[in-house]
Amino acid sequence: MSDADADAIDFALLLLRCGVGAVMLAHGINHIRPNIDGTASWFGSMGMKPPKLHAWLASITEIGCGLLLVVGLLTPFAAAGVVGVMFVAWAINHRGNGFFIFRPGEGWEYVMTLGIVGLAIGAIGPGSLSLDEAFDLNDDFVGWPGLLIAAIGGIGGGAALLAGFWRPEKTA
């Protein structure tokens, strides 16, 4: 591969990380502002107990993983945050509403896409335009280790959270 091709790939990874990071960061901030109580009420209506704790956990996870993705630090752990938040969102809000996000109830295409991108970023790594590269962490995290951190941390963490704290109301 030529140096120009490697530079293009690194730039594309920077764009991908910054794009997903900005989306996560914006979602986290939006959950806190203008009022975390509204987010907590929404979480509670979907069965997350205690709702205020989970509103804060989701918001802080989104903000934290968004910032880490933007700077490319601990990238597979940031990717695990994306995967985990999207897995929980899929389970408690989107999975029963069909595929398309624009359908009533919001389908699962959006959370699936972000979750898959999170897994891919975990495996591919942040590229050379990252703090992981500056701190010489890429060799430790790229490939299977990064994918496993993103997948097990995200899906496993999300599943554990749901098992411990999701109590949806029973439907007749």
N, C-alpha and C positions, 0 to 999 in steps of 0.2 A: 504494500500500500504506500502511496506517495505521501510525503509530508503534507501536501495540500489536502489530500483526502482525509488524513488523520485530523487535520485542523477543522475541516468541515464537519466531521463526526463529533468532535469535541464541542464545536459551536452548536450543533443540533442538540446534543445532550444538555448543554447549558440552557437552550431555549425550552426544552422539554421540562427540565427541573424547575426553571423559573415559572413556566406556565402553570404547572401543577401546584407548585409551591404558592403562587399568588392566589390560585383558586382556593386552596386550603386556608391560607391566611385570611382571605376575605370572608370565607364561611365562618371561621372562628370568631372574627371581630363582629360579624353580623349577628352571631348568636349572643354576644355579650351586650352589644349596643343596638338599639337604644335601651334594652332592658332585659337582663338575664332572667328575670321572673317570667317573662313571656315564653322564653325558650324552655324554662323549667316546667311551666304549665303544659306546653306542647309535649315535652318528653313524658311527663306524668300521664297525659292522655293516651300515650302509646304503651304504657305499662312499665316504664323505667322507674324503679324505686331505690332510693329517694330521688325525686326528680331534680331538685336543685343541684345535688352532688353530680349527677350525670350531665346536666347542662354545663356545669363548669368543667368536668372531665373532658367532654367532647370538644368544648371550645378551646381549652388549653392544649389539647392534643392537636387540633387543627392548626392553631397558631404556631405551636412548637415545631410540628413536622413541616409546616409551610416554610418557616424561617430556615430550618435545617436544609430543606431541599434547595432553597434559593442560593444559599452559600455553599452547598455541596459538602456538608459535614455530617458524618455518621449516616451516610446516605441510606443504607439498607434499613436502619432503625427508623429513619424518617419515612421511608417507603412503607414500613410495617404500620406506622401510624395512619397513613393513607388507607392501606388495605383494611386495617381494623375498623376505622370509622366508617368506611364504605360497606364493610360486611355487616356491621350493626345496623346501619341505615337501611340496607337491603332487608335484613331480617325483620326489623320492627315496623318499617313504613312502606317499603316499595314492592316487596316480592309478590304480593297478592294483587297487584294493580296492572298486570300486563307488562309488556316490554317498553312501550314508548313513554317517555317522560311527560309529554304533552297531553296524555290521556288523563281522565279524571282519577284522582288519587296519586298521580305521579308514578309512572312505571319505573322499571329498574335499569333501563339502558344507561343512564348517566352514572349511577353508582357502580355498575358493572365495568364501564369504560375506565373510570378513575381507579377502580380496584385492579384491573388488569395492567394499567399503566404503572401503578405502584409496584406490582410484582416485577414488571419489566425493568423499571428503574433500579429496583433492588438487585436484580441479576446483572444488568449491564454496567451499573455503577455510574458515577457522576461525570466521568471524563476528566481530562487534565485541567480544565478550568474550574477547579473546586478546592475547597479546603482539605478534603480527603487526600487529594493529590499533594497539596503543600505539606501536609503532615505525614505523608507516605503511608496512608491507610488503604489505598486502592488495592494493592496486592492481597491484602487480608480479606477484603470484602467483595470483590468482583467475582461473578460466576455463581457456582452452586452455593457458596457460603452466603452471599448476599440474597439470593433467591430464597434460601431456607429461612434466613432471618426475617425477610419480608413476609413470607407465607406463614411460617409458624407463629411469628410474633403477631402478625395482623389477624389471621384467621383464628389462631389459637387463643390470642388475647381477647378477641371479640367474642368467641364462643364461651370463654370462661366468664366474661362480663355478663353475657346474656344468661348463662346458667345461674349466676349468683344474684342478679339484680332485675331481670326482666320478668315482670308479673302481669301479663296482659289479662284483661277482663275476659272471663269465659263468655262465649256467645252461645245462645240457645240453639 
